[in-house]
Amino acid sequence: MEKQSYAIIGLGRFGTSIASKLYEADQEVLGIDINEDRVEGGKEFVTHAVVLDSTEEDSLKSVGIRNFDYVIVAIGNDMQASILTVLLLKELGIKKIIAKALNKRHGQVLEKVGADWVVYPERDMGARVAHQILTPNVLNYIELSNEYNIEEIVIPPSMSGKSLRDFDLRAKFNLNVIAIVKNQDLIISPSPDQILNDGDKIAVIGRRDKINDFVNLKN
């Protein structure tokens, strides 16, 4: 997986959960919080951690915030600080802004001021968000155990025009295709002769590391 850089603003439970998953995946992670104790407590989950007020433009510039591929705004209960931070990030030209919303109305405002992706902690756990950030062509997943997942994946270009038998995921990755989504049609237990096309999605079941090997396959 290509290494990318992430800034997490807000090191509460949600922000720390995302940070730790990204850090475990060997990504560059900067942790930011206005609270010194949270920064101190989050140091083990990030590459670097700093205390600063994210509503101050000069403070954001001082840590080179423009250089990060993703900035995740995970500020706790301060809705005003959350909105102002997203607004500043947008004005600074951040490539991808992901923001935590406290409720639907907050989420709507975050979208209007520039958030590319709004998440709701009660619905989107930090680990799930981190997983989707790291594997953007994985649309959804179900964690069956510590080792096994079911994941819905957009097929790579190398599979287009080929059948499931041609690609033989079972032999190459020990994965089983349990369904195919073609447009709005769902094909359960597809035939090995089923032809795949650009934009098709497959639901696979198998070991998490083998799924990652397949997702990261060079096309």
C-alpha angles and dihedrals in degrees: 000000000000111000114243136177127247133185116202113199109197120034100206121124094290096045093044091050091056093042094052093051092049092046091050087054089059095251125145107257128185115194118206130184137152089223114082094204092055091048090051091048093048098050094097091058099051142051092236134001129199138181113231144131108254092200089070113084095205091054091054091048091050091066094046093249091170090066095064122101092213133018116196116198105205098162113161121228101333100105093177093053090047094053094044091049092053090047092052092047091052091050089050090056101246110182098222127013121190116185136189115229126205093206142349095276092050089050092052091052092048090054092049093052094049115283111148094200127019119199131191114215094212088058105026113049116209093245091055092049092050091048092053092046091053094044107031093172089060103090100186141350143191119211107221096177141331089291109025132068140171108221134183109218136181106236117250117244090253090068096051113114093014131105126239087251091055093054095036100196090182093062096038101040106006089243128141122214107221099174144004126212113208110181100307095336120105118206112196119203093000122210117257086240093058109126118225125215137193110289095023117135127213129202110216133184124205148091114331094233092052091049089052090051090054094044091051093048112134110244 
